[in-house]
Amino acid sequence: MPVKIRLSRQGRKKIPFYHVVVADSRAPRDGRYIERLGKYYPKTNPATIEIDFDRALYWLQTGAQPTDTCRSLLSEKGVLYKNHLLNGVKKNALTLEQVDSKFQAWVNEKDSKLQQQIEASKNSKETVKKQQLVAENKARETKAAAIAKKNAEANAKPAETAEEAVN
């Protein structure tokens, strides 16, 4: 039985979220599956990925083939990297201590990059809001100046017409 790690679509129209599942490759996309490994929310920024690391690693080691999208999700979470390192242990190229240290260094680097990305996104949103506020204030000032000018002209004309009526 060929087993795949793939996505099962959930959610409503234009608001998708996915379950990462292990399923027989012959089963329909949203149909029967063997085990649910996690969730994927693509609409958040950055996308939210929740995966049971140990079970995903187990299924990869037993021969389950991830689809292209699931491969990128598993790579994002480090499951594929850990599988690669453990295959090095099987071939006597690495020890478990080396695997743990390399993987921990990778996780720390990944977390720092993610935090930088979140901060950059937050800062860019704040600068856009500030720019919009400045533009709105300028537009408000120009409209207020135009209205004041119009009112001044309107007030001056009735005084002139009153003087003409007296003469």
C-alpha positions as CSV (number, residue, x, y, z in Angstrom):
1,M,0.0,0.0,0.0
2,P,1.7,3.3,-1.1
3,V,1.4,5.8,1.6
4,K,1.6,9.6,1.1
5,I,1.8,12.6,3.5
6,R,-0.5,15.1,2.0
7,L,-3.0,17.9,2.7
8,S,-6.7,17.5,3.3
9,R,-8.6,20.8,2.6
10,Q,-11.0,22.1,5.3
11,G,-12.6,25.4,5.9
12,R,-15.1,27.3,3.9
13,K,-15.0,29.1,0.6
14,K,-11.9,31.4,0.2
15,I,-10.9,30.7,3.8
16,P,-9.0,27.4,3.6
17,F,-7.1,25.6,6.2
18,Y,-5.6,22.2,5.8
19,H,-4.9,19.0,7.8
20,V,-1.6,17.3,7.2
21,V,-2.5,13.7,6.9
22,V,-1.0,10.3,6.1
23,A,-3.2,8.5,3.6
24,D,-3.3,5.8,1.1
25,S,-2.4,7.4,-2.2
26,R,-5.5,5.9,-3.8
27,A,-7.9,7.6,-1.3
28,P,-9.6,10.8,-2.3
29,R,-8.1,14.1,-1.3
30,D,-10.5,14.9,1.5
31,G,-11.5,11.3,2.1
32,R,-10.2,8.5,4.4
33,Y,-6.8,8.9,6.0
34,I,-4.6,6.8,8.3
35,E,-3.4,9.5,10.7
36,R,-3.6,13.2,11.1
37,L,-0.2,14.8,11.7
38,G,-1.0,18.5,12.0
39,K,-2.6,21.6,10.6
40,Y,-1.7,24.3,8.1
41,Y,-3.2,27.8,8.0
42,P,-2.0,29.6,4.8
43,K,-4.0,32.8,5.4
44,T,-2.0,34.0,8.4
45,N,1.2,36.0,7.9
46,P,3.5,34.1,8.2
47,A,1.6,30.9,7.6
48,T,0.8,28.9,10.7
49,I,2.1,25.3,10.6
50,E,1.4,22.9,13.4
51,I,2.9,19.4,12.9
52,D,3.4,16.5,15.3
53,F,7.2,16.3,14.8
54,D,7.8,12.7,16.1
55,R,4.9,11.1,14.2
56,A,5.9,12.9,10.9
57,L,9.5,11.7,11.4
58,Y,8.2,8.2,12.0
59,W,6.1,8.1,8.8
60,L,9.1,9.5,6.8
61,Q,11.3,6.8,8.2
62,T,8.8,4.1,7.3
63,G,8.6,5.2,3.7
64,A,5.7,7.6,3.4
65,Q,6.3,10.0,0.5
66,P,5.2,13.6,1.1
67,T,3.6,15.7,-1.7
68,D,5.4,18.8,-2.9
69,T,3.5,21.1,-0.6
70,C,3.9,18.8,2.4
71,R,7.6,18.4,1.6
72,S,8.0,22.2,1.9
73,L,5.9,22.3,5.2
74,L,8.0,19.5,6.7
75,S,11.2,21.1,5.5
76,E,10.0,24.4,7.2
77,K,9.5,22.6,10.5
78,G,12.8,20.7,10.2
79,V,11.4,17.1,9.9
80,L,13.2,16.5,6.6
81,Y,16.5,17.8,8.0
82,K,16.2,15.6,11.1
83,N,15.4,12.6,8.9
84,H,18.4,13.4,6.8
85,L,20.7,13.6,9.8
86,L,19.3,10.3,11.2
87,N,20.0,8.6,7.9
88,G,23.6,9.7,8.4
89,V,23.6,7.9,11.8
90,K,22.4,4.7,10.1
91,K,25.3,5.0,7.7
92,N,27.8,5.6,10.6
93,A,28.6,9.1,9.2
94,L,27.4,10.9,12.3
95,T,26.7,10.2,16.0
96,L,23.5,11.0,17.8
97,E,25.3,13.8,19.8
98,Q,26.3,15.4,16.5
99,V,22.8,15.1,15.1
100,D,21.3,16.7,18.2
101,S,23.8,19.6,18.2
102,K,23.4,20.3,14.4
103,F,19.6,20.1,14.6
104,Q,19.5,22.4,17.7
105,A,21.7,24.9,15.9
106,W,19.4,24.8,12.9
107,V,16.3,25.3,15.1
108,N,17.9,28.3,16.8
109,E,18.8,29.9,13.5
110,K,15.4,29.3,12.1
111,D,13.6,30.8,15.1
112,S,15.8,34.0,15.0
113,K,15.0,34.4,11.2
114,L,11.3,33.9,11.9
115,Q,11.4,36.6,14.7
116,Q,13.2,39.0,12.4
117,Q,10.5,38.4,9.7
118,I,7.7,39.0,12.2
119,E,9.3,42.2,13.5
120,A,10.0,43.5,9.9
121,S,6.4,42.8,9.0
122,K,5.1,44.6,12.1
123,N,7.5,47.6,11.5
124,S,6.4,47.9,7.8
125,K,2.7,47.9,8.8
126,E,3.4,50.6,11.3
127,T,5.3,52.8,8.8
128,V,2.5,52.4,6.3
129,K,-0.1,53.4,8.9
130,K,2.0,56.5,9.8
131,Q,2.4,57.5,6.1
132,Q,-1.4,57.1,5.6
133,L,-2.1,59.3,8.7
134,V,0.3,62.0,7.4
135,A,-1.4,61.9,4.0
136,E,-4.9,62.1,5.5
137,N,-3.8,65.1,7.7
138,K,-2.4,66.9,4.6
139,A,-5.7,66.3,2.7
140,R,-7.7,67.4,5.7
141,E,-5.7,70.7,5.9
142,T,-6.0,71.5,2.2
143,K,-9.8,70.9,2.4
144,A,-10.1,73.0,5.5
145,A,-8.1,75.8,3.8
146,A,-10.3,75.6,0.7
147,I,-13.4,75.8,2.8
148,A,-12.1,78.7,4.8
149,K,-11.2,80.6,1.6
150,K,-14.7,79.9,0.2
151,N,-16.3,81.1,3.4
152,A,-14.2,84.3,3.5
153,E,-15.2,85.1,-0.1
154,A,-18.9,84.4,0.7
155,N,-18.7,86.7,3.7
156,A,-17.0,89.5,1.7
157,K,-19.6,89.4,-1.2
158,P,-22.7,90.0,1.0
159,A,-21.0,93.1,2.5
160,E,-20.3,94.5,-0.9
161,T,-23.9,93.9,-2.1
162,A,-25.2,95.6,1.1
163,E,-23.0,98.7,0.3
164,E,-24.2,98.8,-3.3
165,A,-27.8,98.6,-2.1
166,V,-27.3,101.6,0.2
167,N,-25.8,103.7,-2.6
